[in-house]
Every structure is written in structure tokens, then in C-alpha cells.
Amino acid sequence: MSTAQGPTSRESGRNPNGVLRTKTVEQSIQDTEEPEHALKKSLSALDLTVFGVGVIIGTGIFVLTGKIAKETAGPSVALAFVVAGVVCGLAALCYAEFASTVPVAGSAYTFSYASLGELPAWIIGWDLVLELALGCAVVAVGWSGYMRSLLDTAGFTLPDFLSGTHDGKFGFDLLACILVLVITAVLVAGMKLSSRVTSVIVGVKVTVVLLVIVVGAFFITGSNYQPFVPPAQDTEGGTGLTAPLVQVLFGFTPTSFGVMGIFTAAAVVFFAFIGFDIVATAAEETKLPQRDVPRGILGSLIICTLLYVAVSVVVTGMQKYSDLSTDAPLADAFKSVGHPFWAGLISFGAAVGLTSVCMILLLGQSRVFFAMSRDGLLPKTFSHVHPRFGTPYRSTVLLGAIVAVVAGFTSIDELAELVNIGTLFAFVVVAVGVVILRRRRPDLPRSFRTPLVPLVPALSVLASLWLMLNLPSETWLRFGVWMLIGVAVYFLYGRRHSKLGRTSGTPVE
């Protein structure tokens, strides 16, 4: 239990009946001790680091490396990964302080409730539900593609109507649906089992990545790095809703290659880093969250950044960037130097690796949903934990079923961009929340403190907003529609059933 002093009068009396009423850190921690709503604590810093690595290393390292090198940055894609890693690092420092101060399930949702108020917390929770659900569905569909490829190699081909929606053909993606349902069952069975399964999967995945680096290093040709930063090329950009928002607002058209191409590439390869914030959603199930959650967040981000940079350096050294494949660049780079065995091993590692990404995204989503339900903003039935496994089984089963259906019937073309904007929005909210909570509750014990506040949070906000501006206008439009639906749900249900509202005297209609 926290040793924090009680909330100041300024905090406890702030907007007790309004949409900006805040839930104190003490209240949040007290809620975690109610037997029927208490999650089982079983995770260590190593478990959290494995979770972080497991969700970060996925489609990004196996696909984006070649695509961005060929189309946007050339060999300097390694620098783009560094830029994106720095942006995520700024956000990670803010997440680490919050997670060690408020070790409660829900991540950015819980942090916002303690600093910004109930309505902002609801909005970010609603955003996270969308982000994690779509992220899990998208990755499941990607996993299905790898598996179908492996099955084809083995001489077994699924019929088109069970292979998903793609190339204008409508179908049901049976493999993606099955994957999500199996993962749901594993998550219901307990966090320790989930962490063990994830540890095995991550071990396989990291081994494959290290093999790419070590074996590929023997096939590097120095001339492939020339020029390391190719000359800048103007791009036409999009038109209308397909144009990046920065182009619509300021007439700025992103460039390919050159120095600015590195930053344009960073906005895209940011997808490869999505997931480290999931570690914060497991804070309540960690044995020593004040110490271990910051280690898990920062450790996983540092490890993945180093692996991304190393892989991009090796791949662009093995094959000229202009010749890289945009579908399976790592595997095809080994084929180009006459080693199909390693190419097949990489494809297998990609398929295995995406399994852990799906698992951890669904885990994070169910914890956010659970936290919102425990606060009364969603039906309370979803905040009950399993009497044996100590997991939020009702919310996990509900969300797993929904994601399985979405993965079965959806294509992945535009959904990934919604995941990106949702993540960046969460980064902005958490960075702002760190500054606000520092001012309102300077008395709180903070086992990890974000350095150089408010400079680091301000840089995090600016960097996240810049990447958001590089996303298409239609992505902003879809995101805005989802947020409006969320606000309507809050006023129709959440505000009237809020646990904090009832305890502060707000009448429940």
C-alpha cells in the first residue's frame, strides 16, 4: 500500500460533482485491495521487460525496415529508428513516473483520472480500447498471412473464403480468429501462464532477430551504404483527406530521402515501437511495481531500439536499399545472397513473434476495460476477477470475442493509422498529466521521477504532436468520430454510474 500522505484540500475538493473531478492516488490504490476486484500480483521486472520486448518486436522489424529504407530514408533508416526511439523514450520517462506513483491497472486512463479528471480519463480510456483492439486485430491478420504462406510451402492451401478480406475479395480470416480465441483462453488462465508463454515466444523471436544480425553481418557489402543519406526527393503528397494534416494546415509536403526524409521515416517507423506503454497496464499485477515497472518500460524500449538499429544496418548492408523487398525484406535479403534456409527461418520467427504481440495487446486492452469498469464508468460486472486465476475474465472474454470477429472480417489497410494516432494521443495526455500531478500532489512518494520536468514532458508533447500531424487527415477524421461517440457514451452512462460521483455526492439518475 502507498505510504503517501493524504490528498491536499485543493485536490480532494476539486470539481467533486463535475466532469473534471479527480480520483486521488489513495482512492485508486484502495480500490485494488477489494477482494473481488483485486488482481493477483505475480510479475517481476524481467516479466515486464519480456512483455515489452514481446509486444514491440513484431511487424515493424520484419516489414517496415525494408519498406522505409527503399521508399523514404535509404540506409539512414537506422537513424530514423533512433529518432523514433527518442520520441518514445521521452514518453517512456513520463509513463515510468506515473506507473511507479500510481501502480494501478489502466495505464494512461488511470494516470489521467488522478491528474486531469474523469472526462479526460474516460476519453483516453476510450481511445486505448480502440487502439489496442484494432492493434490486436491488425497483428492477428498479419500473423494469418505468415501462417498461410508457411502452410502453402508445406503444400496445404486454405480456400479463399477462409483466407480473409484482401485484394477486393470479401472473406473470413479463420486463422486470425482462431489465434485471438486461443490467446483469450491463455489470458483468462492467469498472468503467470501468460508471461511464461510470452517468454518462450519472445525467446524464439529475439533469437531469430539476433541470427539476422550475426549471420547477416557476414554478407554486408560496404558499397551498399553509399550514399548513407540519399539526396532528397520531393514527393507529390496526398490530396484531400489522404493528405497528411501538416500538408493541409501549412502546405508542407514531406520529402523522401535527405535529412528531412529521416524525420519523415521516423513518423512511419514509429509503428514499430508501439507497445512499450502496455507494460504500465500490468502495474497492478507486479510484485514491486514502484521499482519494477520503470525498469520494464525503459529496459524493453532500450533493448528494442538497439535491435532495430542493428537489423536495419545489416539489411541495408546486405542488399542495396533500392532493391529491398517491401513485403518480407529480411527474408528476401537472405534469398538475394543465396541463403533460402535463413529466409525460411526468419519467416517462421515472424509468425511466432506476432503471436506474442497479439497476446500483450489484448492483455493491455482487458486491463484498461477492467479499470474503467471498476470505476463504474462501464458496467461493474466486467470488474470481477476469476476466483481461481485472479484475472479479469469477463472483460477478457468479451473483448477477445469482439477482436476475434473484427480480425476475421477486416482488412488492415487503414486500421494501423488509427492505432498510431491513438497511441500518440495517449503519450500527449500522460506527459501533460505528469506536470499537473507534480503541481497538485508534490507530497506523493515517487520512486521514479521524470528528469527535467517540465522540459522532458513538453518535448514529449511536441514530438508526439509532430508525428500526429504527419498522419492523413482522414485518420484524424475517423479518430474524431470515435472520440465523439465516446463522449456520448460517457454522458449517457458513465457519468451517471461513476463510483467517484456517488462517493462525492453526485446523484445517480
Secondary structure, 3 states (H helix, E strand, C coil): CCCCCCCCHHHHCCCCCCCCCCCCHHHHHHHCCCHHHCCCCCECHHHHHHHHHHHHCCHHHHHHHHHHHHHHHHHHHHHHHHHHHHHHHHHHHHHHHHHHHCCCCCCHHHHHHHHCCHHHHHHHHHHHHHHHHHHHHHHHHHHHHHHHHHHHHCCCCCCHHHECCECCECCCEHHHHHHHHHHHHHHHCCHHHHHHHHHHHHHHHHHHHHHHHHHHHHHCCHHHHCCCCCCCEECCCCCHHHCEHHHHHHCCCCEECHHHHHHHHHHHHHHHHCCCCHHHHCHHHECCHHHHHHHHHHHHHHHHHHHHHHHHHHHHHHCCHHHCCCCCHHHHHHHHCCCHHHHHHHHHHHHHHHHHHHHHHHHHHHHHHHHHHHCCCCCHHHHCCCCCCCCCHHHHHHHHHHHHHHHHHCCCCCHHHHHHHHHHHHHHHHHHHHHHHHHHCCCCCCCCCCCCCCHHHHHHHHHHHHHHHCCEHHHHHHHHHHHHHHHHHHHHHHHHHCHHHHHCCCCCC
